[in-house]
Amino acid sequence: MQKNILVIYYTQTGQLEDIVKNIAKPFEDKKTEYKVTYYNIQLKKDFPFPWPGDVFFNTFPESYLQIPSEILPPPEEVLNTKFDLILFGYQVWYLTPSIPIISFLKSGFAEKIMKDVPVVTISGTRNMWMLSQEKLKVYLKNLNSKLVGNIALVDRHDNYTSVLTILRWLTTGKKEKSGMLPAAGISDEEIQGSVKYGRIIEQHFSSNFVGLQPELVKNGAVEIRPFLVRVEKVGNKIFTVWSNLIIRKKEKRPLLIKLFKVYLMAAIWIISPIVLIFHLLLAPLLWKKRKKQREYLQGINLK
Ligand SMILES: Cc1cc2nc3c(=O)[nH]c(=O)nc-3n(C[C@H](O)[C@H](O)[C@H](O)COP(=O)(O)O)c2cc1C
């Protein structure tokens, strides 16, 4: 009998759509065995792309605090099919799964579609997805779906270059290389190469996905950079303070958003290099702990 695969995603630039379509290709190629359905999450009122700078920063508190917006109902076909596997594509906004993704997960539709279904999560981000994945694991557990694999595609340039190129891309729409800066986002080579992850998933269907994640990791699906995990940990603490402050002080919001923007730029360009120096100095002492952390973050279990 034909197996039903559902691909859930949201995308602004088209990057995540490219990724999930490449990963779904090995299933599309075996039409007698699999039927692939795509569900592109749609908000009642979508976010703009390219982003006006003030809207980009103004989205921070609701993103970080996981405050949902209203989504359009998924198509009937999606709601009424029992799927055998879900490929769940998401992007990160402010160290958290994006508002459209959170809005879907918090809608009643997610449970109806995802309950008891194996899920492979697929993220397409700048490079800081690790603690968002931990947040997503909690949602999946509460929805009673079974996380069986994770693929995290990132921009492999250094952290500073990717900040510059992604800001240029998201606020002007310009992705191509210009001047000293390379093209923004995940490389085309990597996006096209992600077909191999689809093949690996397909090969693990018959064994109920046992052994899938180690095989994905062996093939480069999840790279952990310990320095970025440290930055994310610190970032989550500070974002908690800022986001709550902005939400509480409604009347001062425009001013606080402006201050947050200045703070964020200082954190990226001044504070994070200092964190990097300490991180490197502590490397010999924390080697074992970081190795354990890497193994955990490359896996699919929830602590
Ligand atoms: C408001 C906003 C905040 C973002 N914050 C992060 C972040 O914290 N970490 C990260 O790795 N990428 C971040 N990104 C990049 C996205 O994860 C994603 O790679 C990019 O927006 C392209 O996604 P899309 O075309 O699939 O929507 C952010 C993007 C936006 C629009």
PDBQT file of the ligand as one rigid body, heavy atoms in Angstrom, charges set to zero:
ROOT
HETATM    1  C1  LIG A 401      13.090  37.902  12.464  1.00  0.00    +0.000 C 
HETATM    2  C2  LIG A 401      14.145  36.863  12.163  1.00  0.00    +0.000 A 
HETATM    3  C3  LIG A 401      14.969  36.399  13.182  1.00  0.00    +0.000 A 
HETATM    4  C4  LIG A 401      15.924  35.414  12.917  1.00  0.00    +0.000 A 
HETATM    5  N1  LIG A 401      16.663  34.894  13.957  1.00  0.00    +0.000 NA
HETATM    6  C5  LIG A 401      17.511  33.841  13.716  1.00  0.00    +0.000 A 
HETATM    7  C6  LIG A 401      18.192  33.218  14.812  1.00  0.00    +0.000 A 
HETATM    8  O1  LIG A 401      18.003  33.550  15.997  1.00  0.00    +0.000 OA
HETATM    9  N2  LIG A 401      19.060  32.201  14.530  1.00  0.00    +0.000 N 
HETATM   10  C7  LIG A 401      19.291  31.788  13.239  1.00  0.00    +0.000 A 
HETATM   11  O2  LIG A 401      20.109  30.893  13.057  1.00  0.00    +0.000 OA
HETATM   12  N3  LIG A 401      18.632  32.340  12.193  1.00  0.00    +0.000 NA
HETATM   13  C8  LIG A 401      17.738  33.350  12.397  1.00  0.00    +0.000 A 
HETATM   14  N4  LIG A 401      17.033  33.904  11.341  1.00  0.00    +0.000 N 
HETATM   15  C9  LIG A 401      17.192  33.335   9.968  1.00  0.00    +0.000 C 
HETATM   16  C10 LIG A 401      16.061  32.323   9.661  1.00  0.00    +0.000 C 
HETATM   17  O3  LIG A 401      16.160  31.215  10.518  1.00  0.00    +0.000 OA
HETATM   18  C11 LIG A 401      16.031  31.838   8.207  1.00  0.00    +0.000 C 
HETATM   19  O4  LIG A 401      17.186  31.158   7.900  1.00  0.00    +0.000 OA
HETATM   20  C12 LIG A 401      15.839  32.929   7.187  1.00  0.00    +0.000 C 
HETATM   21  O5  LIG A 401      14.879  33.861   7.663  1.00  0.00    +0.000 OA
HETATM   22  C13 LIG A 401      15.333  32.393   5.832  1.00  0.00    +0.000 C 
HETATM   23  O6  LIG A 401      14.209  31.564   6.065  1.00  0.00    +0.000 OA
HETATM   24  P1  LIG A 401      12.990  31.285   5.108  1.00  0.00    +0.000 P 
HETATM   25  O7  LIG A 401      13.204  31.850   3.781  1.00  0.00    +0.000 OA
HETATM   26  O8  LIG A 401      12.900  29.801   5.041  1.00  0.00    +0.000 OA
HETATM   27  O9  LIG A 401      11.778  31.855   5.741  1.00  0.00    +0.000 OA
HETATM   28  C14 LIG A 401      16.085  34.919  11.583  1.00  0.00    +0.000 A 
HETATM   29  C15 LIG A 401      15.273  35.424  10.567  1.00  0.00    +0.000 A 
HETATM   30  C16 LIG A 401      14.302  36.361  10.835  1.00  0.00    +0.000 A 
HETATM   31  C17 LIG A 401      13.410  36.834   9.716  1.00  0.00    +0.000 C 
ENDROOT
TORSDOF 0
